[in-house]
Amino acid sequence: MIGLVDSHCHLDARRFDADREAVIARATESGVTQIVNPGVDLQSSRSAVELAQQHECMYAAVGIHPHDAKALDEDALAELRRLAASPRTVAIGEIGLDYYRDLSPRDVQRRAFEAQLELAAELGLPVIVHDRDAHDDVLAILRDWHSSHNTVHSALDGRTGVVHSFSGDATLAERVLELGFFIGVSGPVTYQNAGQLRKVVRAVPLERLLIETDAPYLTPHPHRGRRNEPAYVRWVAEAVAETRNLTVSQAGAHTSANARTLFGWSENLRLQDKEKHGRAF
């Protein structure tokens, strides 16, 4: 059975309340070995950590999405710092900019993004970046952050993060890769009109690609129109494999190894370190 990692899935979402355990079971049965569940606000970040504590296959990320950027204050940052102390937390996210919906003012989004990037650097955690119709500003902020922390003694240690559900072109992908980021690919790569995204998948070095569902959103073909779930990451893996002229097993092996490298669970070194020093959630 192919071992796949769903590197971005919102299993805490209400749309899973009726059958969450069955969804996780289907994912495991279909060969998904790990799932990363990012928070989008304080409540979902708490839920992500709780789910990760309950299920061996799950890890959490904690953060405040640009839609809720106006809710980020010092108390919220302190809560994120506390949640990040859980040994099941592997990233700060989902953070970034969203100029499509603009549910928080853009200057507020930028300040919240910058503050959470600094939190990630402080804690030595990678980031999960949301970028929708905000490519230039996201790239500028990431460049400033990277230049501030790209030192020999940086806590990031080369694991900067991933731009999830990538929607830019190959030029933007190249700029993101220069900053040490991974590229996350989700359901749209399976769509007929995904020519630009498939071009990105061909151009990105295989060791820098991740696959994800972003469930319950962005359902891949042939399930489009239904609720997405982690088991469907198989379709993303198949599209990547076809685009790169690989077998699905090869695509799964590479992207799973990449996720383990980025999120730091390959040898459980970070978990052991936290447990050894008694850092509890």
ROPATI-53285 format. One record per residue: x, y, z of N, C-alpha, C in turn; residue in one letter. Coordinates in steps of 0.2 Angstrom, whole numbers, plus 5000, padded with zeros to 4 digits. Example, Ala and Ser with C-alpha at 12.3 -4.5 7.8 and 13.67 -1.06 7.14 Angstrom:
2
506649725039506249785039506649845039A;506449895035506849955036506450005039S;
This chain:
281
500449945000500050005000500450065000M;500350114996500650174995500650225002I;501150245004501150285010501150355008G;500550395009500550465007500450505013L;500650575013500550625018500050675015V;499550685018499050745017499350805021D;499750845018500150895021499650955023S;499050955022498651015024497850995023H;497550985029496850965029496550995035C;495951015035495551045040495050995043H;495250945046494850895049494450925055L;494650975058494251005063493651045061D;493551055054492951085052492351055053A;491851095054491151075056490851015051R;491051025045490850975040491050905041R;491550895046491750825048491450805054F;491050845057490750835064490350765064D;490050755059489550695059489950625058A;490550635055490850565053491650575053D;491950615057492650625058493050565058R;492850525063493250455064493250415058E;492650415055492650375048493050395043A;493050465043493550495038494250485039V;494450485045495150465047495250395045I;494750355047494850275045494950265038A;494550305034494550295027495250315024R;495550375027496150395025496750345026A;496650315032497150265034497150205030T;496550185028496450125024496650135017E;496650195015496850215008497650225007S;497950225013498650225013498950295015G;498550335018498750405021499050385028V;499750405028500050385035500150445039T;500150505037500150565041499650625038Q;499350655043498950715041499150775045I;499250835042499450895045498750935045V;498550955051497950995052498051065054N;498051115050498251185052497651215055P;497751255060497251305063497151365058G;496551395059496451455055496251515060V;496151495066495951545072496151505078D;496051545084496251515090495851445092L;495151445090494751385092495051325088Q;495051345081495251285077495951265078S;496451305081497051285082497051245089S;496651255093496551215099496351145097R;495851145092495551085090496051045086S;496451075082496951045079497451005083A;497651035089498051005094497750945097V;497150955099496750905102496650845098E;496550855091496450795086497150765086L;497650805085498350775085498550725091A;498250755097498450715103498050645103Q;497450645099497050585099497150535094Q;497550555089497650515083498350515081H;498650455081499350455080499550475073E;499150475068499250495061499250565060C;499050605065498850675064499350715068M;499550775065499950825068499550895067Y;499750945071499451005071499851065069A;499551115066499951175065499451225068A;499751285071499251335075499451405072V;498851435070498951505068498351535066G;498351595064497751635063497751655055I;497251635052497151645045497051725043H;497251745037497151815036496451835036P;495951795035495251815036495151845043H;495451815048495351835055495951875058D;496351905053496951935056496851995061A;496252025060496052075065495952045072K;495951985073495851955080496551945083A;497151955079497751935082498051995086L;498051985093498352035097498851995102D;499152035107499652005111499351935115E;498751945117498451885120498451825115D;498251835109498151785104498851755103A;499351795102500051775101500251725107L;500051745113500251705119499951645118A;499351635116498951575116499251535110E;499451565105499751525099500451495102L;500851535106501451515108501351455113R;500851455117500651395122500451335118R;500051345113499851285108500451255105L;500851305103501451275099501951235103A;501851235110502251195114502051125114A;501451105112501251035111501750995107S;501950945109502350895105502050875098P;501450885098501050865091501050925086R;501250985088501251045084501951045080T;501851055073502451045069502551105065V;502051155065502151215061501751275064A;501851335061501451395063501051405056I;500351405057499951405051499251385052G;498851415048498851435042498851515042E;499451545039499551615040499651645033I;499551705032499751735025499251795024G;499151805017498751855015498251835010L;497651865010497051845006496751905003D;496951924997496651984994496051974990Y;495851914990495251894986494651904990Y;494551884996493951895000494051965004R;494651985006494852045010494352045016D;494351995020493951995026494252035032L;494852045032495252085036495552145032S;495652205034495952255030496652225029P;496952245023497552225020498152245025R;498152305028498752315032498652275038D;498052265041498052215047498252145045V;498052125039498352055037499052055037Q;499352105034500152105033500452105040R;500152145045500452145052500352075055R;499852045054499751985058500151935054A;500251935048500751885045501451895047F;501651955047502351965050502451945057E;501951965061501951945068502051865069A;501651825065501651755066502251725063Q;502551755058503151735055503751745060L;503751795064504251805069504151755075E;503551735076503351685081503651625079L;503551605073503851545070504651545070A;504951595069505651605069505951595077A;505551625081505651625088505651545091E;505151515088505051445091505451395086L;505751415081506051365076505551315073G;505051345071504551305067504451325060L;504351285055504151305049503451335048P;503251375043502651405042502251375036V;501651375037501151355032500851425029I;500951445023500751505020500151505016V;499651545017499051555013499251615008H;499151605002499251664997498751664992D;498251704992497751714987497651784984R;497851784978497851854975498251904978D;498851884981499251924985499951914984A;500151884978500851854977501351904979H;501351964976501852014977501952034984D;501452044988501552064995501752004999D;501551944998501751885001502551875000V;502751874994503451864992503851914995L;503651984996504052034999504152025006A;503552005010503651995017504051925018I;503951875014504351815015505151835014L;505251875009505951895008506251935014R;505851975016506152015022506251975028D;505751925029505851875035506451835034W;506451805028507051765027507751795028H;507751855025508451895026508551905033S;508051915037508151935044508451875048S;508251815046508351755050508751695046H;509051715040509451665036510151675039N;510351645044510951655047511151585049T;511851575051512051505053511751485059V;511551525063511251505070510551515070H;510251525064509451525064509151465067S;508651485070508251425073507851385068A;507751425062507351385057507751335054L;508451335054508851275052508651255045D;508551295040508351275033507651255032G;507251255037506551225036506051285037R;506051325031505651385032504851375031T;504651335027503951325026503751305020G;503051305019502751285012502251335010V;502151355004501651395001501151344999V;500551345003500151285002499651304996H;499351244993498851254988499151304983S;499751304980500051354976499651374970F;499551434969499151464964499551514959S;500151514960500551564956500851524950G;501251564946501551534940502251504942D;502651484937503251454938503751504940A;503751564938504151624940504051634948T;503451634950503351644957503651584961L;503551524958503751464962504551464962A;504851494957505551494958505851544963E;505451604964505651644969505551614976R;504951584977504851554983505351494985V;505551454980506051404981506651434983L;506851494981507451524982507551544990E;506951554993506851565000506851505004L;506951445001506951385005506251355006G;505751375003505051355004504951294999F;504451255002504151194998503551224994F;503351184989502751204986502151154987I;501651174989501051124991500551124985G;500351064983499951054977499351014980V;498751044978498151014980497650994974S;497050984975496550964970496550994964G;496651064963496551094956497051064951P;497651034954498051004949497750944945V;497150924947496850874943496350894938T;496250964938495650994934495951004927Y;495451004922495651004915495951074914Q;495851124917496151194916496751214920N;497051154922497651164927498351164923A;498351194917498951194913499551234917G;499351294920499851334923500151294929Q;499651264933499951224939500351164937L;500151134932500551074930501251094927R;501251154924501951184922502351194929K;502051214934502451224940502651164943V;502251114943502351044945502951014942V;502951024935503551004931504151034933R;504151104934504751144935505051134942A;504651124947504851124954505251064955V;505851064958506251004960505850954964P;505850894963505450844966505550844973L;506150864976506250864983505950924987E;505550964983505251024986504551024985R;504250964983503450964982503150934988L;502550954990502150924994501450914991L;501050864993500350854991499950864997I;499350884995498850905001498150904998E;497650905002496950905000496650975001T;496851005007496451065009495751055011D;495650985012494950965014494651005020A;494051025020493450995015493451035008P;493951075007493851115001494251084995Y;494251114989494651094983494651024982L;494050994981494050924980494250904973T;494750854972494950834966494450804962P;494650804955494250764950494450694952H;494050644952493350644950492850654955P;493050674961492550684966492350754967H;492450804962492350874962491550884963R;491450934968490750944969490550914976G;490950864978490750834985491250864990R;491150844996491650865002492250835001R;492850865001493450835001493650805007N;494150755007494350725013495050695012E;495450675017496150655016496250595011P;495750555011495850495007495950514999A;495650574998495750594991496350624989Y;496850624993497550644992497850604987V;497550544986497850494981497750524974R;497250554973497150584966497650644965W;497850674970498350734969498950694967V;499150644971499750604970499750574963A;499250554960499150524953499350584948E;499050644949499150694945499850714944A;500150724950500850734951501250684947V;501150624948501450564945501450574938A;500850584935500750584928501150644925E;501050704928501450764926502150754926T;502450714931503150714931503450644928R;502950604925503150544922503450494927N;503150494933503350444939502750394940L;502950344944502350304946502050334952T;501450314954501150344960501550334966V;501850274966502250254972502850294973S;503150314967503750364967503550434969Q;502950454967502750524969502550524976A;502250464979502050464986502650464990G;503150424988503750414992504150484993A;504250514987504550584987504250634991H;503550644990503150694993503150685001T;503050615003503050595010503650615013S;504250595010504850615013504950685014A;504750725009504750795009504450825015N;503850795016503350825022503750805029A;504050745029504350725035504950775036R;505350795031505950835032505650905034T;505150935031504950995033504651005040L;504250955041503850955048504250925053F;504850895052505250865057505050805061G;504650765058504450705062504850645060W;505250655055505650595052505950545057S;506250575062506650545067506350555074E;505750595074505450615080505950655085N;506450685082506950725086506650775090L;506150815087505850875091505450845096R;505050795095504550775100504950745106L;505450705105505850685110506150745114Q;506450795111506750845114506250885119D;505550895116505050925120504850885126K;504850815125504650775131505150765136E;505750765134506350765138506450825143K;506250885140506250945144505550955147H;505150915147504450925150504050975148G;504150995141503751045139503051025137R;502551045141501851005140501351065137A;500851035133500351075131499851095136F;
